[in-house]
Amino acid sequence: MRITNDAATLQRSAQQRFLRAVKLHRETMEEKAMMWGLIAFVALALGIVAYAVFAPGN
């Protein structure tokens, strides 16, 4: 196998590395978004429960 350093090969490998990095970044962002969505949902649920328990007039 011959190692080629022509511009097309370098461009192709750079594109492949970039696309892998973008894919990894997207997966990481999706995980963070799901985590923050879950945190917001739990906080909202706790707020509703707290209001139901401590609201005046009960």
N, C-alpha and C positions, 0 to 999 in steps of 0.2 A: 504494500500500500504506500502510495506516494503522498507526502505531505505537501499540500498546496497552500500558498499564502496569497493567492490572487484576491483582488478586491471583492469579487462576487462571493467567494467562500467566506471571507471575513464578514461581509455584510450579512450573509445568511446566518452565521453563527451568532452575530450580535443581535439580530432580530429574534432568534430563538431564545437567547438569554433574556432579552427584554420581555418577550411574551411570557416566559416562565415566571419572571419577577412580578409582572402584572397579575398573573393568575394567582400567585401566592398572596399578593397584597389584597386582591379582591376577596379571597377566602378568609383572610384575617379580618378584614373589615366586616364581612358578613357575620363572623363569630362575635365581634365586638358589638355589632348592632343588635344581634339576638340577645346578648348578655344585658345590654342597657335597656332593651325592651322588656325583658323579664324583670329587671330591677324596678322600672317604672310601673309595671303592672302590680308588683308586690306592694310598692309604696302607695299606689292608688287604693288597693284593697285594704291596706292597713289604715289609710285615712278614712275610708268609708266605715270601717268597723269602729274606729275611734270616735267618729262623729255619732254613730248610732249609740255608742255606749255613753258618751259624755255630753251629748246635746242637751241643752236645757229644755225642760218641759216633759221629760220622760218620767 
